[in-house]
Amino acid sequence: MCLQTGARERDNVQTSARTVCSAFFEQVAAATQPLLLLDYDGTLAPFQVDRHSAHPYPGVVPLLENIISRQRSRVVVITGRPIAELQPLLFPLRDLEIWGSHGLEHLSADGAYCHSAVSPGDAALLSDSESWLSAAGLGDRIEIKPGGVAVHWRGLPAAEIERIQARACEGLTPYSKQAGLKLLEFDGGLELRIAHPDKGDALASILASVDPNAPVAYLGDDITDESAFSALNSRGITILVRSEYRETNAQIWLRPPDELISFLEQWLHCLET
C-alpha cells in the first residue's frame, strides 16, 4: 500500500501508508458499524472491452460476502453503472447496498429500490445529444444510461480512439455547457450526464444516515470518484485503486488486485477480533 506524497522516497511512502491504515483498522475493529464504500469498475473489477464481462477480481466476492455476513459493517457499492447491469456481475452476492448511475439509483440492502427523476429539460438535452452522436456515425459506440449518454472506445486502435474521442468531444461539449449537465471522462470513454447527483452526493446521503464517529473508507479509481474523495477526506480515508498512480484527492494508493485483496482481508480480520 502506498500513500502518494509527491517526492517522498518509496520506502517512506509505504511506511506512512501502513501507519495510516494501522490506525484506521484499529478504529474499524472497535466500531459498532464501520462503513466500507466501493466503486466497481477499475476498483473491484478489471476493465474489459465487453463491459458485461467485467467480473470482480478473484477472491473479491467471497471476501465481501464474509464481511457482509458478519453484520458489523455497512458495505456499499457506488458506481456509474445502472444497478440492473451491475447485479449479475456480483452474483451470488446478496444483501448489498448499491448506489447506481452515479447516485441516481439506490438499492438498499433489504431490496428496496428508488430512482431519482431527471428533469424534462435535462432529459431532452440528453436525447438530443444521443441523436447527434448517432448522426455523427457513433451509434455503435453509445450507451444510454439513467441520466447520461456515454461513448465507449476501450480496446480500439489508437488512431480510432483519437478519432472517436475528438468527434464525441466536438458534439458533447456544447451540451455540457448547459446548466444541469456535465461532461465526464472515464477509463475508455466519455459521458455526458446530469451534474447532480454524483458520487459525492451519494456519499453525502450515506454519511447523513450514519454515526458521525463511525470509521469510513472509500475505494475508487476514476475521475468520477474524485467528488467522493473530496467529500470524505475530512471524515475518513480515501483510497485510489489503480495499477498506475495518477493525480488524485485520495490519501492512499493501492495496486489491484493483491493490495485490494489485502485491504479487504484486513477489514474482515477486524470484524473477527
Backbone as JSON, one array per atom type, in Angstrom:
{
  "sequence": "MCLQTGARERDNVQTSARTVCSAFFEQVAAATQPLLLLDYDGTLAPFQVDRHSAHPYPGVVPLLENIISRQRSRVVVITGRPIAELQPLLFPLRDLEIWGSHGLEHLSADGAYCHSAVSPGDAALLSDSESWLSAAGLGDRIEIKPGGVAVHWRGLPAAEIERIQARACEGLTPYSKQAGLKLLEFDGGLELRIAHPDKGDALASILASVDPNAPVAYLGDDITDESAFSALNSRGITILVRSEYRETNAQIWLRPPDELISFLEQWLHCLET",
  "N": [[0.85, -1.19, 0.0], [0.55, 2.21, -0.82], [1.07, 5.47, 0.13], [0.61, 8.32, -1.58], [2.74, 10.98, -1.86], [4.05, 12.9, -3.4], [7.35, 13.82, -3.68], [8.49, 12.09, -1.83], [10.55, 9.33, -0.82], [10.11, 5.94, -1.91], [10.08, 3.94, 0.14], [9.6, 5.42, 2.47], [7.1, 6.43, 1.82], [5.53, 4.08, 1.73], [5.76, 3.26, 4.37], [4.42, 5.35, 5.68], [1.85, 4.95, 4.67], [1.22, 2.44, 5.75], [1.14, 3.14, 8.43], [-1.04, 4.93, 8.51], [-3.12, 3.18, 7.69], [-2.97, 1.24, 9.7], [-3.74, 2.64, 12.04], [-6.32, 3.31, 11.23], [-7.57, 0.8, 10.9], [-7.6, -0.07, 13.51], [-9.62, 1.53, 14.5], [-11.75, 0.53, 12.99], [-11.95, -2.07, 14.03], [-12.86, -1.52, 16.57], [-15.29, -0.32, 16.2], [-18.91, -0.11, 16.08], [-20.41, -0.2, 13.69], [-18.66, 0.07, 11.09], [-18.03, 1.72, 7.94], [-17.87, 0.73, 4.66], [-17.13, 1.74, 1.54], [-17.36, 1.34, -1.94], [-16.24, 1.7, -5.21], [-16.95, 0.23, -8.46], [-16.08, -0.65, -11.34], [-12.75, -0.96, -12.33], [-11.97, -0.81, -9.74], [-13.12, -2.87, -7.94], [-13.22, -4.64, -9.99], [-11.45, -5.61, -12.96], [-11.02, -3.64, -15.94], [-12.8, -4.38, -18.97], [-13.07, -5.02, -22.48], [-15.62, -5.79, -23.33], [-18.02, -4.63, -21.41], [-19.94, -6.03, -20.03], [-18.73, -8.29, -19.28], [-17.06, -7.77, -17.24], [-16.08, -9.01, -14.61], [-15.6, -9.3, -11.01], [-12.31, -9.15, -9.44], [-10.67, -12.27, -8.74], [-11.57, -13.69, -5.66], [-12.67, -11.41, -4.52], [-15.55, -11.3, -4.32], [-16.17, -13.5, -2.47], [-14.85, -12.45, -0.18], [-16.25, -10.03, 0.29], [-18.73, -11.15, 0.74], [-18.26, -12.53, 3.13], [-17.63, -10.37, 4.79], [-20.05, -8.95, 4.81], [-21.72, -10.89, 5.92], [-20.96, -10.92, 8.58], [-22.35, -8.89, 9.69], [-21.56, -6.52, 10.85], [-20.62, -4.44, 9.46], [-21.45, -1.77, 7.27], [-21.77, -2.16, 3.97], [-21.26, -0.72, 0.87], [-21.72, -0.29, -2.58], [-20.82, 2.12, -4.88], [-21.48, 3.27, -7.96], [-21.0, 4.06, -11.46], [-22.43, 2.54, -13.16], [-25.68, 1.33, -14.23], [-27.88, -0.13, -11.82], [-29.18, -2.57, -12.45], [-27.52, -3.61, -14.37], [-25.21, -4.09, -12.97], [-25.74, -5.99, -10.94], [-25.8, -8.78, -11.95], [-23.07, -9.19, -12.32], [-22.02, -9.27, -9.79], [-23.11, -11.49, -8.7], [-22.94, -14.43, -6.65], [-23.57, -12.54, -4.67], [-25.41, -11.16, -2.02], [-27.73, -9.03, -0.21], [-26.56, -6.53, -0.44], [-25.91, -3.11, -0.47], [-26.45, -0.73, -3.01], [-25.57, 2.11, -4.84], [-26.43, 3.28, -7.83], [-25.73, 4.46, -11.22], [-24.23, 6.8, -10.75], [-25.39, 7.63, -8.38], [-27.99, 8.2, -8.93], [-29.73, 6.1, -8.76], [-30.86, 3.91, -6.13], [-30.41, 1.04, -4.27], [-31.32, -0.55, -1.46], [-29.94, -2.59, 1.2], [-31.92, -4.32, 2.0], [-33.4, -4.69, -0.23], [-35.12, -2.69, -1.12], [-35.93, -0.32, -3.6], [-35.17, 2.78, -5.2], [-35.46, 5.6, -7.4], [-34.18, 8.56, -8.63], [-35.71, 11.28, -10.3], [-35.06, 12.56, -13.59], [-34.88, 15.84, -14.79], [-37.28, 17.2, -17.13], [-36.13, 19.0, -18.97], [-33.35, 18.43, -18.89], [-33.47, 15.76, -19.68], [-34.37, 16.05, -22.29], [-32.2, 17.37, -23.49], [-30.22, 15.38, -23.24], [-31.33, 13.43, -24.89], [-31.22, 14.77, -27.32], [-28.46, 14.95, -27.6], [-27.8, 12.27, -27.9], [-28.98, 11.79, -30.38], [-27.38, 13.43, -31.96], [-24.87, 12.16, -31.74], [-25.45, 9.7, -32.92], [-26.06, 10.52, -35.55], [-23.55, 11.37, -36.21], [-22.23, 9.09, -36.73], [-21.53, 7.46, -34.62], [-23.11, 5.63, -33.43], [-22.86, 2.88, -32.75], [-21.15, 2.98, -30.66], [-22.37, 4.05, -28.49], [-23.78, 4.25, -25.22], [-26.76, 4.24, -23.53], [-27.68, 5.59, -20.53], [-29.24, 5.75, -17.25], [-29.85, 9.06, -16.77], [-27.69, 9.82, -18.35], [-25.48, 9.82, -21.26], [-23.18, 7.78, -22.76], [-20.05, 7.39, -24.48], [-18.13, 4.84, -25.76], [-14.78, 3.6, -26.15], [-12.92, 1.69, -25.53], [-10.38, -0.72, -26.14], [-10.09, -0.29, -28.85], [-8.05, 0.5, -31.8], [-5.38, 2.92, -31.5], [-5.5, 5.15, -33.26], [-8.17, 5.11, -34.03], [-9.43, 5.49, -31.58], [-8.59, 8.11, -31.05], [-9.92, 9.46, -33.1], [-12.67, 8.95, -32.51], [-12.86, 10.02, -29.93], [-12.28, 12.74, -30.39], [-14.41, 13.42, -32.07], [-16.62, 12.86, -30.42], [-16.16, 14.67, -28.32], [-16.42, 17.05, -29.71], [-19.15, 17.03, -30.33], [-20.44, 16.74, -27.82], [-19.5, 18.63, -26.01], [-20.75, 21.26, -26.32], [-23.29, 20.68, -25.22], [-22.61, 20.13, -22.61], [-22.19, 22.6, -21.55], [-24.58, 23.54, -20.87], [-26.8, 24.4, -18.24], [-27.03, 22.13, -15.58], [-25.96, 19.88, -16.76], [-22.99, 17.87, -17.29], [-19.71, 16.99, -18.54], [-17.95, 14.04, -18.44], [-14.87, 12.38, -18.23], [-13.95, 8.96, -18.44], [-12.27, 5.82, -17.8], [-11.67, 4.69, -20.83], [-13.66, 6.0, -22.19], [-16.24, 8.57, -22.61], [-18.63, 10.58, -20.99], [-21.69, 12.25, -21.1], [-23.67, 13.69, -18.71], [-26.21, 14.24, -16.18], [-25.52, 16.84, -13.85], [-25.96, 16.54, -11.14], [-27.49, 13.98, -9.17], [-24.09, 13.15, -8.1], [-21.26, 10.99, -7.4], [-20.21, 12.08, -5.08], [-22.48, 13.31, -4.0], [-24.03, 11.05, -3.47], [-22.42, 9.88, -1.51], [-22.61, 11.86, 0.49], [-25.31, 11.58, 1.19], [-25.28, 9.03, 2.28], [-23.53, 9.36, 4.48], [-25.01, 11.07, 6.03], [-26.74, 9.42, 7.3], [-25.46, 7.86, 9.14], [-23.6, 7.08, 12.16], [-21.72, 9.81, 13.22], [-19.19, 9.32, 14.18], [-18.38, 6.93, 13.16], [-15.96, 4.87, 11.55], [-14.93, 5.39, 8.18], [-14.32, 4.26, 4.89], [-13.46, 4.9, 1.53], [-13.11, 3.48, -1.61], [-11.87, 3.92, -4.8], [-11.31, 4.42, -8.36], [-11.44, 6.17, -10.54], [-11.83, 9.34, -12.36], [-14.4, 10.1, -11.83], [-14.7, 9.39, -9.22], [-13.54, 11.33, -7.74], [-15.08, 13.4, -6.62], [-16.24, 12.15, -4.47], [-13.95, 11.42, -3.02], [-13.07, 14.0, -2.27], [-15.21, 14.85, -0.71], [-15.04, 13.17, 1.47], [-12.55, 13.36, 2.68], [-12.05, 14.76, 5.07], [-13.28, 13.2, 6.88], [-12.91, 10.44, 6.78], [-10.97, 7.71, 5.37], [-9.56, 7.83, 2.12], [-9.09, 6.06, -0.88], [-7.18, 5.39, -3.64], [-7.47, 3.1, -6.2], [-5.56, 1.65, -8.39], [-3.49, 0.41, -11.05], [-1.47, 2.05, -11.93], [-0.27, 5.14, -10.68], [-2.12, 8.2, -10.49], [-2.72, 11.76, -10.46], [-4.58, 12.79, -7.67], [-7.25, 13.28, -5.24], [-7.33, 11.41, -3.31], [-6.1, 9.77, -0.34], [-4.57, 7.48, -0.06], [-2.89, 5.01, -2.0], [-3.58, 2.04, -3.66], [-2.5, -0.88, -5.34], [-4.25, -2.93, -7.52], [-4.64, -6.53, -8.14], [-3.76, -7.51, -5.68], [-3.13, -5.79, -3.44], [-5.58, -4.65, -3.0], [-7.12, -6.92, -2.29], [-5.72, -7.59, 0.05], [-6.39, -5.38, 1.66], [-9.18, -5.76, 1.98], [-9.13, -8.21, 3.27], [-7.9, -7.47, 5.67], [-9.88, -5.8, 6.67], [-11.95, -7.66, 7.11], [-10.69, -9.26, 9.03], [-10.59, -7.46, 11.16], [-13.25, -7.44, 11.93], [-13.51, -9.84, 13.09], [-12.11, -9.93, 15.39]],
  "CA": [[0.0, 0.0, 0.0], [1.4, 3.38, -0.97], [0.48, 6.79, 0.32], [1.32, 9.13, -2.54], [3.0, 12.31, -1.31], [4.98, 13.63, -4.22], [8.75, 13.47, -3.84], [9.0, 11.17, -0.82], [11.07, 8.06, -1.3], [9.09, 4.89, -1.88], [10.03, 3.28, 1.44], [8.92, 6.32, 3.41], [5.7, 6.48, 1.4], [4.86, 2.86, 2.15], [5.69, 3.29, 5.84], [3.34, 6.27, 6.05], [0.58, 4.31, 4.35], [0.97, 1.4, 6.75], [0.77, 3.81, 9.68], [-2.41, 5.42, 8.34], [-4.04, 2.05, 7.67], [-2.95, 0.59, 11.0], [-4.58, 3.43, 12.94], [-7.7, 3.23, 10.76], [-8.12, -0.52, 11.18], [-7.89, -0.11, 14.95], [-10.95, 2.13, 14.65], [-12.71, -0.42, 12.42], [-12.11, -3.18, 14.97], [-13.57, -1.06, 17.77], [-16.55, 0.33, 15.84], [-20.13, -0.91, 16.02], [-20.75, -0.41, 12.28], [-17.82, 0.82, 10.15], [-18.66, 1.91, 6.63], [-16.98, 0.39, 3.56], [-17.71, 2.25, 0.3], [-16.55, 0.77, -3.01], [-16.54, 1.81, -6.63], [-16.89, -1.11, -9.07], [-15.16, -0.81, -12.47], [-11.41, -0.47, -12.07], [-11.71, -0.93, -8.3], [-13.4, -4.27, -7.6], [-13.14, -5.46, -11.2], [-10.62, -5.04, -14.03], [-11.74, -3.21, -17.13], [-12.88, -5.32, -20.08], [-13.64, -4.43, -23.69], [-17.05, -6.04, -23.14], [-18.27, -4.24, -20.01], [-20.8, -7.03, -19.4], [-17.86, -9.4, -18.85], [-16.12, -7.22, -16.25], [-16.34, -9.64, -13.33], [-14.65, -8.9, -9.97], [-11.08, -9.9, -9.27], [-10.85, -13.49, -7.94], [-11.49, -13.52, -4.21], [-13.38, -10.21, -4.04], [-16.93, -11.61, -3.92], [-16.2, -14.22, -1.19], [-14.47, -11.56, 0.91], [-17.38, -9.14, 0.58], [-19.79, -12.0, 1.31], [-17.9, -12.76, 4.53], [-17.74, -9.11, 5.52], [-21.48, -8.65, 4.99], [-22.33, -11.89, 6.8], [-20.64, -10.61, 9.98], [-23.38, -7.92, 10.1], [-20.95, -5.45, 11.63], [-20.22, -3.37, 8.54], [-22.33, -1.36, 6.18], [-20.99, -2.24, 2.73], [-21.99, -0.02, -0.18], [-21.07, -0.06, -3.87], [-21.24, 3.36, -5.54], [-21.0, 3.0, -9.31], [-21.62, 4.74, -12.58], [-23.28, 1.59, -13.88], [-27.04, 1.08, -13.75], [-27.91, -1.23, -10.85], [-29.59, -3.82, -13.11], [-26.36, -4.1, -15.11], [-24.16, -4.49, -12.04], [-26.1, -7.13, -10.09], [-25.34, -10.09, -12.43], [-21.61, -9.29, -12.2], [-21.72, -9.53, -8.38], [-23.76, -12.74, -8.28], [-24.2, -14.57, -5.89], [-23.56, -11.65, -3.52], [-26.74, -10.67, -1.65], [-27.81, -8.09, 0.92], [-25.58, -5.48, -0.72], [-26.45, -1.79, -0.82], [-25.84, -0.2, -4.23], [-25.98, 3.38, -5.44], [-26.08, 3.16, -9.23], [-25.85, 5.62, -12.11], [-23.63, 7.93, -10.03], [-26.24, 8.05, -7.27], [-29.36, 8.43, -9.38], [-30.49, 4.94, -8.3], [-30.45, 3.38, -4.83], [-30.95, -0.25, -3.84], [-30.9, -0.79, -0.09], [-29.56, -3.98, 1.47], [-33.13, -5.13, 2.16], [-34.04, -4.85, -1.53], [-35.95, -1.54, -1.5], [-35.31, 0.4, -4.72], [-35.74, 4.08, -5.57], [-34.8, 6.22, -8.55], [-34.43, 9.99, -8.73], [-36.17, 11.68, -11.63], [-34.29, 13.52, -14.38], [-35.78, 16.9, -15.2], [-37.63, 17.12, -18.55], [-35.18, 19.76, -19.76], [-32.11, 17.65, -19.0], [-33.77, 14.56, -20.48], [-34.45, 16.46, -23.7], [-30.83, 17.63, -23.94], [-29.55, 14.09, -23.38], [-31.89, 12.8, -26.07], [-30.66, 15.48, -28.47], [-27.05, 14.58, -27.73], [-27.78, 10.92, -28.46], [-29.28, 11.92, -31.81], [-26.19, 14.0, -32.62], [-23.85, 11.12, -31.81], [-25.88, 8.71, -33.92], [-25.89, 11.13, -36.86], [-22.12, 11.51, -36.45], [-21.68, 7.78, -37.03], [-21.01, 6.83, -33.4], [-24.21, 4.9, -32.82], [-22.45, 1.59, -32.18], [-20.28, 3.28, -29.5], [-23.18, 4.76, -27.5], [-24.52, 3.56, -24.17], [-27.76, 5.11, -22.9], [-27.72, 5.28, -19.11], [-30.11, 6.66, -16.5], [-29.23, 10.35, -16.5], [-26.47, 10.07, -19.1], [-25.16, 9.19, -22.54], [-21.75, 7.5, -22.77], [-19.41, 6.92, -25.7], [-17.06, 3.91, -25.37], [-13.77, 3.28, -27.17], [-11.93, 0.75, -24.98], [-9.99, -1.84, -26.97], [-9.92, 0.07, -30.26], [-6.73, 1.02, -32.15], [-5.13, 4.27, -31.01], [-5.97, 6.14, -34.22], [-9.63, 5.11, -33.97], [-9.77, 6.14, -30.31], [-8.4, 9.55, -31.21], [-11.0, 9.98, -33.96], [-13.95, 8.91, -31.79], [-12.79, 10.96, -28.82], [-12.39, 14.1, -30.92], [-15.78, 13.61, -32.58], [-17.53, 12.91, -29.27], [-15.95, 15.95, -27.62], [-17.0, 18.1, -30.56], [-20.6, 17.02, -30.23], [-20.99, 16.77, -26.46], [-19.05, 19.81, -25.24], [-21.78, 22.31, -26.24], [-24.35, 20.28, -24.29], [-22.09, 20.2, -21.23], [-22.22, 23.99, -21.09], [-25.94, 23.82, -20.41], [-26.99, 24.2, -16.8], [-27.58, 20.84, -15.2], [-25.24, 18.78, -17.38], [-21.53, 17.94, -17.26], [-19.03, 16.01, -19.37], [-17.0, 13.31, -17.6], [-14.0, 11.35, -18.81], [-13.72, 7.75, -17.65], [-11.3, 4.95, -18.45], [-12.23, 4.06, -22.01], [-14.81, 6.67, -22.77], [-16.68, 9.91, -22.26], [-20.06, 10.55, -20.66], [-22.48, 13.46, -20.82], [-24.69, 13.28, -17.76], [-26.69, 15.29, -15.3], [-24.47, 17.25, -12.91], [-26.3, 16.02, -9.81], [-26.47, 13.61, -8.19], [-22.87, 12.47, -8.48], [-20.84, 10.08, -6.33], [-20.09, 12.88, -3.87], [-23.83, 13.47, -3.44], [-24.41, 9.75, -2.89], [-21.66, 9.75, -0.28], [-23.19, 12.75, 1.49], [-26.57, 10.98, 1.65], [-24.93, 7.89, 3.14], [-22.94, 9.86, 5.72], [-26.06, 11.72, 6.83], [-27.55, 8.41, 7.97], [-24.62, 7.01, 9.99], [-22.95, 7.68, 13.31], [-20.63, 10.67, 12.76], [-17.91, 8.81, 14.64], [-18.1, 5.65, 12.53], [-14.89, 4.93, 10.57], [-15.42, 5.27, 6.8], [-13.32, 4.16, 3.83], [-13.98, 4.92, 0.16], [-12.14, 2.99, -2.57], [-12.27, 4.2, -6.17], [-10.18, 4.5, -9.29], [-11.64, 7.02, -11.7], [-12.09, 10.77, -12.15], [-15.74, 10.23, -11.27], [-14.63, 9.15, -7.78], [-12.87, 12.44, -7.07], [-16.03, 14.16, -5.81], [-16.39, 11.4, -3.22], [-12.71, 11.59, -2.28], [-13.05, 15.34, -1.7], [-16.25, 14.95, 0.32], [-14.76, 12.31, 2.61], [-11.19, 13.47, 3.2], [-12.0, 15.24, 6.45], [-14.18, 12.36, 7.66], [-12.47, 9.05, 6.76], [-9.83, 7.54, 4.49], [-9.89, 7.71, 0.71], [-8.1, 5.15, -1.43], [-7.12, 5.24, -5.09], [-7.15, 1.71, -6.57], [-5.12, 1.66, -9.79], [-2.17, -0.17, -11.27], [-0.55, 3.18, -12.06], [-0.72, 6.3, -9.95], [-2.48, 9.45, -11.16], [-3.02, 12.82, -9.51], [-5.86, 12.46, -7.04], [-7.53, 13.78, -3.89], [-7.29, 10.29, -2.38], [-4.98, 9.79, 0.59], [-3.8, 6.24, -0.15], [-2.88, 4.36, -3.32], [-3.44, 0.59, -3.66], [-2.44, -1.52, -6.65], [-5.04, -4.16, -7.56], [-5.64, -6.97, -7.17], [-3.21, -8.03, -4.42], [-3.26, -4.85, -2.33], [-7.03, -4.55, -2.75], [-7.49, -8.13, -1.54], [-5.14, -7.45, 1.39], [-7.2, -4.41, 2.4], [-10.45, -6.4, 2.35], [-8.82, -9.23, 4.28], [-7.68, -6.78, 6.94], [-11.2, -5.35, 7.15], [-12.63, -8.84, 7.64], [-10.0, -9.64, 10.27], [-11.02, -6.53, 12.23], [-14.59, -7.81, 12.35], [-13.45, -11.15, 13.76], [-11.35, -9.8, 16.64]],
  "C": [[0.88, 1.23, 0.0], [0.61, 4.65, -0.76], [1.25, 7.75, -0.54], [1.51, 10.54, -2.0], [4.11, 12.99, -2.09], [6.37, 13.07, -4.21], [9.29, 12.53, -2.77], [9.53, 9.9, -1.44], [10.02, 6.98, -1.07], [8.98, 4.23, -0.51], [9.3, 4.13, 2.47], [7.44, 6.43, 3.11], [4.95, 5.26, 1.92], [4.73, 2.79, 3.67], [4.56, 4.19, 6.3], [1.98, 5.65, 5.79], [0.23, 3.24, 5.38], [0.53, 2.01, 8.08], [-0.67, 4.3, 9.63], [-3.39, 4.27, 8.43], [-4.11, 1.35, 9.02], [-3.86, 1.32, 11.98], [-6.05, 3.32, 12.54], [-8.31, 1.88, 11.12], [-8.35, -0.75, 12.68], [-9.27, 0.47, 15.21], [-12.03, 1.19, 14.12], [-13.0, -1.54, 13.41], [-12.96, -2.78, 16.17], [-14.97, -0.55, 17.48], [-17.72, -0.65, 15.84], [-20.51, -1.21, 14.59], [-19.89, 0.49, 11.4], [-18.44, 0.77, 8.76], [-17.62, 1.71, 5.53], [-17.67, 0.75, 2.24], [-16.79, 1.91, -0.86], [-17.09, 1.15, -4.38], [-16.45, 0.4, -7.24], [-15.82, -1.21, -10.16], [-13.81, -0.17, -12.17], [-11.01, -0.59, -10.62], [-11.9, -2.38, -7.86], [-13.2, -5.2, -8.79], [-12.21, -4.81, -12.22], [-11.48, -4.63, -15.21], [-11.69, -4.29, -18.21], [-13.44, -4.58, -21.29], [-15.16, -4.59, -23.67], [-17.38, -5.75, -21.68], [-19.16, -5.24, -19.28], [-20.01, -8.25, -18.94], [-16.86, -8.95, -17.78], [-16.45, -7.76, -14.86], [-15.28, -9.22, -12.3], [-13.38, -9.74, -10.0], [-11.37, -11.17, -8.46], [-10.65, -13.21, -6.45], [-12.29, -12.36, -3.67], [-14.77, -10.56, -3.53], [-16.98, -12.43, -2.63], [-15.82, -13.35, 0.0], [-15.61, -10.62, 1.28], [-18.53, -9.93, 1.21], [-19.52, -12.25, 2.79], [-18.03, -11.5, 5.37], [-19.2, -8.8, 5.82], [-22.11, -9.62, 5.99], [-22.03, -11.64, 8.27], [-21.63, -9.6, 10.56], [-22.82, -6.83, 11.02], [-20.51, -4.28, 10.76], [-21.39, -3.01, 7.64], [-21.47, -1.3, 4.93], [-21.83, -1.67, 1.59], [-21.13, 0.07, -1.44], [-21.68, 1.19, -4.48], [-20.64, 3.34, -6.94], [-21.67, 3.89, -10.34], [-22.52, 3.83, -13.39], [-24.72, 1.65, -13.38], [-27.03, -0.14, -12.83], [-28.23, -2.57, -11.52], [-28.43, -4.43, -13.89], [-25.29, -4.65, -14.18], [-24.49, -5.79, -11.3], [-25.65, -8.48, -10.64], [-23.83, -10.27, -12.27], [-21.19, -9.61, -10.77], [-22.4, -10.78, -7.85], [-22.7, -13.71, -7.76], [-24.29, -13.65, -4.67], [-24.96, -11.09, -3.28], [-26.63, -9.68, -0.51], [-26.77, -6.98, 0.8], [-26.29, -4.19, -1.09], [-25.7, -1.25, -2.03], [-26.44, 1.16, -4.56], [-25.49, 3.34, -6.88], [-26.25, 4.44, -10.0], [-25.37, 6.9, -11.42], [-24.51, 8.46, -8.9], [-27.68, 8.32, -7.65], [-30.29, 7.3, -8.93], [-29.98, 4.49, -6.94], [-31.19, 2.07, -4.56], [-30.43, -0.49, -2.44], [-30.6, -2.27, 0.12], [-30.78, -4.88, 1.62], [-33.94, -5.25, 0.86], [-34.93, -3.7, -1.96], [-35.2, -0.71, -2.55], [-35.98, 1.75, -4.92], [-34.87, 4.7, -6.65], [-35.16, 7.69, -8.58], [-34.8, 10.35, -10.16], [-35.19, 12.66, -12.28], [-35.26, 14.58, -14.88], [-36.09, 16.78, -16.7], [-36.63, 17.86, -19.44], [-33.87, 19.01, -19.96], [-32.32, 16.41, -19.85], [-33.8, 14.89, -21.97], [-33.06, 16.72, -24.27], [-30.05, 16.33, -24.15], [-30.04, 13.35, -24.62], [-31.34, 13.44, -27.34], [-29.2, 15.08, -28.69], [-26.91, 13.17, -28.3], [-28.03, 10.96, -29.96], [-28.07, 12.46, -32.56], [-25.11, 12.93, -32.78], [-24.19, 10.07, -32.86], [-25.68, 9.25, -35.33], [-24.42, 11.28, -37.23], [-21.45, 10.16, -36.7], [-21.14, 7.03, -35.84], [-22.06, 5.97, -32.7], [-23.81, 3.59, -32.17], [-21.52, 1.75, -30.98], [-21.06, 3.85, -28.33], [-23.76, 3.8, -26.48], [-25.47, 4.57, -23.54], [-27.91, 4.67, -21.45], [-28.76, 6.16, -18.43], [-29.37, 7.97, -16.2], [-27.99, 10.62, -17.31], [-26.41, 9.36, -20.43], [-23.65, 9.02, -22.6], [-21.3, 7.05, -24.15], [-18.2, 6.09, -25.27], [-16.07, 3.71, -26.51], [-12.71, 2.31, -26.66], [-11.66, -0.39, -25.96], [-9.78, -1.52, -28.43], [-8.48, 0.51, -30.53], [-6.6, 2.49, -31.77], [-5.68, 5.34, -31.96], [-7.49, 6.24, -34.2], [-10.12, 5.76, -32.69], [-9.67, 7.65, -30.45], [-9.51, 10.17, -32.05], [-12.32, 10.04, -33.21], [-13.96, 9.92, -30.66], [-12.96, 12.39, -29.3], [-13.81, 14.4, -31.39], [-16.77, 13.72, -31.43], [-17.39, 14.23, -28.51], [-16.58, 17.1, -28.4], [-18.51, 18.18, -30.37], [-21.14, 17.24, -28.83], [-20.6, 18.01, -25.66], [-20.11, 20.92, -25.21], [-22.92, 21.96, -25.28], [-23.88, 20.41, -22.84], [-22.07, 21.61, -20.68], [-23.61, 24.43, -20.66], [-26.03, 23.56, -18.91], [-27.6, 22.83, -16.55], [-26.87, 19.66, -15.81], [-23.73, 18.96, -17.22], [-20.96, 16.8, -18.1], [-17.92, 15.37, -18.55], [-16.17, 12.35, -18.44], [-13.97, 10.15, -17.87], [-12.77, 6.86, -18.43], [-11.97, 4.23, -19.61], [-13.43, 4.76, -22.6], [-15.08, 8.06, -22.23], [-18.17, 9.85, -22.0], [-20.6, 11.95, -20.43], [-23.58, 13.04, -19.87], [-25.15, 14.47, -16.94], [-25.62, 15.58, -14.24], [-24.7, 16.68, -11.52], [-27.52, 15.12, -9.92], [-25.21, 13.07, -8.85], [-22.43, 11.59, -7.31], [-20.63, 10.82, -5.01], [-21.43, 13.09, -3.2], [-24.31, 12.18, -2.8], [-23.71, 9.55, -1.56], [-22.25, 10.62, 0.83], [-24.5, 12.19, 2.05], [-26.29, 9.82, 2.6], [-24.43, 8.39, 4.5], [-23.98, 10.49, 6.63], [-26.85, 10.72, 7.65], [-26.74, 7.52, 8.91], [-24.08, 7.81, 11.17], [-21.77, 8.54, 12.84], [-19.25, 10.2, 13.21], [-17.52, 7.47, 14.0], [-16.94, 5.8, 11.54], [-15.42, 4.63, 9.16], [-14.23, 5.18, 5.85], [-14.02, 4.17, 2.48], [-12.86, 4.51, -0.78], [-12.66, 3.23, -3.98], [-11.07, 4.37, -7.07], [-10.25, 5.66, -10.26], [-11.82, 8.49, -11.32], [-13.45, 10.97, -11.52], [-15.77, 9.99, -9.76], [-14.06, 10.34, -7.01], [-13.82, 13.28, -6.21], [-16.26, 13.48, -4.47], [-15.12, 11.5, -2.38], [-12.7, 12.94, -1.55], [-14.04, 15.47, -0.55], [-15.87, 14.21, 1.58], [-13.43, 12.61, 3.31], [-11.1, 13.98, 4.64], [-12.77, 14.32, 7.41], [-13.71, 10.9, 7.76], [-11.22, 8.92, 5.92], [-10.31, 7.3, 3.07], [-8.75, 7.01, 0.01], [-8.25, 5.06, -2.94], [-6.67, 3.81, -5.4], [-6.84, 1.7, -8.07], [-3.75, 1.01, -9.9], [-1.1, 0.91, -11.37], [-1.14, 4.39, -11.35], [-1.13, 7.42, -10.89], [-2.73, 10.5, -10.08], [-4.43, 12.63, -8.97], [-6.01, 13.19, -5.71], [-7.49, 12.66, -2.86], [-6.02, 10.33, -1.54], [-4.03, 8.61, 0.4], [-3.95, 5.65, -1.54], [-2.65, 2.87, -3.15], [-3.37, 0.09, -5.1], [-3.28, -2.81, -6.61], [-4.29, -5.25, -8.33], [-5.07, -7.27, -5.78], [-3.42, -7.09, -3.25], [-4.72, -4.58, -2.0], [-7.49, -5.73, -1.9], [-6.96, -8.04, -0.11], [-5.95, -6.49, 2.25], [-8.5, -5.05, 2.87], [-10.24, -7.49, 3.39], [-8.58, -8.6, 5.65], [-8.99, -6.3, 7.53], [-11.94, -6.52, 7.79], [-12.0, -9.27, 8.96], [-10.42, -8.75, 11.43], [-12.39, -6.9, 12.78], [-14.59, -9.1, 13.19], [-12.71, -11.07, 15.08], [-12.23, -9.35, 17.78]]
}
